[in-house]
Each structure stands twice: as C-alpha cells, then as structure tokens.
Amino acid sequence: MLPSQPLLHAGVFALTVLQTLASNTFIAAVYEHAVILPDPTDKPVSPDDALALMNKNMDVLEGAIKEAAQQGAHIIVTPEDGIYGWQFTRESIYPYLEDIPAPGVNWIPCTDPSRFGPAPVQERLSCMARNSSIYVVANIGDKKPCNSSDPGCPSDGRYQYNTDVVFDPEGKLVARYHKYNLFRGETQFNYPKEPEVVTFETPFGKFGIFTCFDILFHEPAVVLVSKMQVDSVLFPTAWMNVMPFLTAVEFHSAWAMGMGVNLLSANSHNISFAMTGDGLFTPEGPAAYHYDTGTEEGCLLLAELSAYPRLSPTYPPAVNWSLYATSIKKFPGENDTFLGSVWQDIFTFSELRHKAGNYTVCQGDFCCHLVYQMSNKRKNEVYVLGAFDELHGSLIKYHWQICTLLKCKSTDLDTCGQPVEMAQTKFEMFSLSGTFGTNYVFPEVLYSGVQLAPGEFEVLHDGRLKSKHGTSKPLITATLFGRLYEKDLPHPL
C-alpha cells in the first residue's frame, strides 16, 4: 500500500534534511531566465491578463525548478523581474502585485492560499517548492496599503516594493526582502523606509538575500556579510552588463571573493538590454558561470558549494589591500599620463608602451602600481594602467577607488575605457596593487570573450592581484575595484 501524499512528502523532506546534515556541502542552482515580457502600456491590464503573463513565465521557471531538484539541488535562485518583466509605470504594474506577509506568520500558501487574500503567484511558487522539496527563491511585487496618517504614504494610497521571497521545501514562506537601492528606472516601486537585513537558517548554512543594485552598497550587502555573518547570499538580478568593470560574471565573482561568501547569482536574460551572466560564485572563485549574448535561451547552472565557507581549509586569508603599494618609497615608471572617460568617470591613465614595465599612476593621493610582462605584444592593441578615486552615479552617488590594467578599444588613446570584449595579447605575468583606503576591494580578471580566469590569479596578503603562471587567454582587464562606503552620498530616501 502506498503512503498518503502528506506522509510521502514529509518522508522525502526528512530524508533531504538528513542527507544535507550529513555533509558540509550543498548543491545550489541558479536559472538565467529569458523573461516573457508584457506589451508596453501605461494603463493597467486586467488582473486575469496579468496572471496569464506571469503563469507563462512561471511555467518556464517550474520546469527549471523540477530539473534542478531532480539533479539533487537543495536550493534554486530565479532572477529579478523573472515573473513579469520590467516595462512598467507605477500604475501599470499594480495588477501584478500581491500582498506578501512577513514570514513570521508561519504560512504555506500551497495549502492555505487565501489566508491573506488572493495570492495565486505565491501559491504557485509555494507549491513548486513543496512538490520538489527544494528551497525556491523568486522576485515578485509587494503592495501595502497606507493612509493619510502616514506622512510618507503615496497619493494613490499604497506602497509598492520590489520584493524577493523564499519558500522552503515544505512550501513555507521563510524570507521576504524589499529592495532598498532602486535603480534609476524603477519608478514603479517605493523605497522601504529602512534598509532590511534579511537572513534565514537552513540545514546547510545561514543565508542572506538582497537584489541587483543592492550589491554595490553598504546596506544591506556589507551588513549581511560583516555583521550578520551569513555563509551564502541569494542574489536575484536583472543585470545590464557594462564593460570594462561591471559585467555580471566578473563583478559578482569578484564580490564573492572580496567578501568571502558564496554568491548565488541568477540573472534575467535579454540580449537587447545587455542582460546575461549568472553563476555560483565562492570565495575561491566561480564554481560555475554562464555568459551568452548569442542566443535567447535560458540556462540552468548547478554546483556543489561549501555550506560553511569560512571553515573551509581553502578559505582565503585576510588581505591588507594597501600594504604593498604603500610600502613603495619611490614610484617608478614613465610619468606621462592622460585623462580618459569610463562611463563619464574621469580616470588617470598611463599607456604601457613596452613589452614589460613597472608603472605607477596616481589620481590625487590614490596610487596604482603595476609590474607586467607581455608575452605577445600586438602593435594594434594598446593597454593602459588606470586610477580612479571619486564619486560615481546619478540618482545614487557612491565612491569608487579603482586600479585597472585594461585594453583600449583601438590604438587611439581617446578610446581607452570604452567597451571591449575581444583581445589578442597575453601576459607572462602581471602584479597590480593600490594604496586603497578601504578593506572592501574586489579583484577581477577578465579574458577575451568575457571569460573568467578561475585558478589563474591570486591575491596576496599584502594586496597584490597577481597572475600565477601567465594568462592562458588574451586579457581584457585586471582590476582591483574598491568601495569607500563611508564617502557615499546619503541614500535618496
């Protein structure tokens, strides 16, 4: 006689927990989703039409969730905007929103869908998690009514939030996060009144969660890692790649290495918006990653990760990011420098004119130092050493310190800093360092074709980003990307 469905589910869930507890690793999955977008409109569609569009996307996500579970994944992250897209006004997104309660209510939408009013999206996500006995992470929209007694209440009488939700293998809502750092085009959403720091415990470590643009700021990103000591970060994103420093795979991998945690990054996929690139990133480098500008297909990635990376014998030691560069008494190299623009940020550059060299470039009191040896310097390719120490951004301004070895778009020095994805020059060695005023520095190495370089470089304890045995592929950039959070301008709220 077959057991009843509830008993069968409980048995499978218990077995999953026991298997996970028996190991210090877990299998994580992320899905890069080619989102089915609604037709652009300033007017709200009917709730039925909104749900129909969301169900089309959830059909695809459900297939990925089932496949991940069948391959043994314990948790899967899906992208920001992955259920309804991003082409909205404040009014037109309203039919896509649901009231999402705080997780403390102990709610399984799959078995009690109407407890907090209509919630068909939460019900379906909950059932996906429950039916496959897997943690499911998704990004949806939350609505909260307000009135005139609240001085911050919008004129339409409601708050609207870009929201991440997490359902456990029983289908219970265990986490809800409202995005705090909205990108400049997200006028359909409100800022939460305070930054939220959301964590939850699993049998395979402590998790935190935030969304896309949040990764560049102290709250909540640094707080989760430094204060809350999470082991892994869940990261739904809709990341528009920007060369030379902010492609999804290079920066997200660098952030995981710089912060010393696992980062489970799931991106939306849309070539016309330059959205692609996701991965499972660790303190030692990428465990798996995907970058594809040639197709409109989604992609499922899985990898086995350390549940407690700080306890791993391979966990990187602490780095003093300015120790080596500040120890240099006399800065050698050619003094010819020029100014160049990277996304309207003015860098100080120096051209690497020889096959080998020892260079320093400064911008104000901030200096970057490079020792290098090219193995096949091409006459038609120009490389520069660059330094930047200023505020960046428009609506939200934040402070960067950047040291970079980068390939220029052409032999015209005015093109240095413009997007480049292909190169032919390899390096026998390079060593890059800077006089950083922060401990939050993210090391990046990007090869031709937007490929990462796992295992081919290291960060020494004195702050040098150094190649191990030369570059196996032509180099686009080697970068130390520092964040001086204390110099950021106040949050727009």
Residue, then its C-alpha position, 0 to 999 in steps of 0.5 A: m500500500l502506498p503512503s498518503q501524499p502528506l506522509l510521502h512528502a514529509g518522508v522525502f523532506a526528512l530524508t533531504v534534511l538528513q542527507t544535507l546534515a550529513s555533509n558540509t556541502f550543498i548543491a545550489a542552482v541558479y536559472e538565467h531566465a529569458v523573461i516573457l515580457p508584457d506589451p508596453t502600456d501605461k494603463p493597467v491590464s486586467p488582473d486575469d491578463a496579468l496572471a496569464l503573463m506571469n503563469k507563462n513565465m512561471d511555467v518556464l521557471e517550474g520546469a527549471i525548478k523540477e530539473a534542478a531538484q531532480q539533479g539533487a539541488h537543495i536550493i534554486v535562485t530565479p532572477e529579478d523581474g523573472i515573473y513579469g518583466w520590467q516595462f512598467t509605470r507605477e500604475s501599470i504594474y499594480p495588477y501584478l502585485e500581491d500582498i506578501p506577509a512577513p514570514g513570521v506568520n508561519w504560512i504555506p500558501c500551497t495549502d492555505p492560499s487565501r489566508f491573506g487574500p488572493a495570492p495565486v503567484q505565491e501559491r504557485l511558487s509555494c507549491m513548486a517548492r513543496n512538490s520538489s522539496i527544494y528551497v525556491v527563491a523568486n522576485i515578485g511585487d509587494k503592495k501595502p496599503c497606507n493612509s493619510s496618517d502616514p506622512g510618507c504614504p503615496s497619493d494613490g494610497r499604497y506602497q509598492y516594493n520590489t520584493d524577493v521571497v523564499f519558500d522552503p521545501e515544505g512550501k513555507l514562506v521563510a524570507r521576504y526582502h524589499k529592495y532598498n537601492l532602486f535603480r534609476g528606472e524603477t519608478q514603479f516601486n517605493y523605497p522601504k523606509e529602512p534598509e532590511v537585513v534579511t537572513f534565514e537558517t537552513p540545514f546547510g548554512k545561514f543565508g542572506i538575500f538582497t537584489c541587483f543594485d543592492i550589491l554595490f552598497h553598504e546596506p544591506a550587502v556589507v551588513l549581511v556579510s560583516k555583521m550578520q555573518v551569513d555563509s551564502v547570499l541569494f542574489p536575484t538580478a536583472w543585470m545590464n552588463v557594462m564593460p570594462f568593470l561591471t559585467a555580471v560574471e566578473f563583478h559578482s565573482a569578484w564580490a564573492m571573493g572580496m567578501g568571502v561568501n558564496l554568491l548565488s547569482a541568477n540573472s534575467h536574460n535579454i540580449s537587447f538590454a545587455m542582460t546575461g551572466d549568472g553563476l555560483f560564485t565562492p570565495e575561491g572563485p566561480a564554481a560555475y558561470h554562464y555568459d551568452t549574448g548569442t542566443e535567447e535561451g535560458c540556462l540552468l547552472l548547478a554546483e556543489l558549494s561549501a555550506y560553511p565557507r569560512l571553515s573551509p581549509t581553502y578559505p582565503p586569508a585576510v588581505n591588507w589591500s594597501l600594504y604593498a603599494t604603500s610600502i613603495k618609497k619611490f614610484p617608478g615608471e614613465n610619468d606621462t599620463f592622460l585623462g580618459s572617460v569610463w562611463q563619464d568617470i574621469f580616470t588617470f591613465s598611463e599607456l604601457r608602451h613596452k613589452a614589460g614595465n613597472y608603472t605607477v599612476c596616481q589620481g590625487d593621493f590614490c596610487c596604482h602600481l603595476v609590474y607586467q610582462m607581455s608575452n605577445k605584444r600586438k602593435n594594434e592593441v594598446y593597454v593602459l594602467g588606470a586610477f580612479d578615486e571619486l564619486h560615481g552615479s546619478l540618482i545614487k552617488y557612491h565612491w569608487q577607488i579603482c586600479t585597472l590594467l585594461k585594453c583600449k578599444s583601438t590604438d587611439l588613446d581617446t578610446c581607452g575605457q570604452p567597451v571591449e570584449m575581444a583581445q589578442t595579447k597575453f601576459e607572462m605575468f602581471s602584479l597590480s596593487g593600490t594604496f586603497g583606503t578601504n578593506y572592501v576591494f574586489p579583484e577581477v580578471l577578465y579574458s577575451g570573450v568575457q571569460l573568467a580566469p578561475g585558478e589563474f590569479e591570486v591575491l596576496h596578503d599584502g594586496r597584490l592581484k597577481s597572475k600565477h603562471g601567465t594568462s592562458k587567454p588574451l586579457i581584457t582587464a585586471t582590476l582591483f575595484g574598491r568601495l569607500y562606503e563611508k564617502d557615499l552620498p546619503h541614500p535618496l530616501 
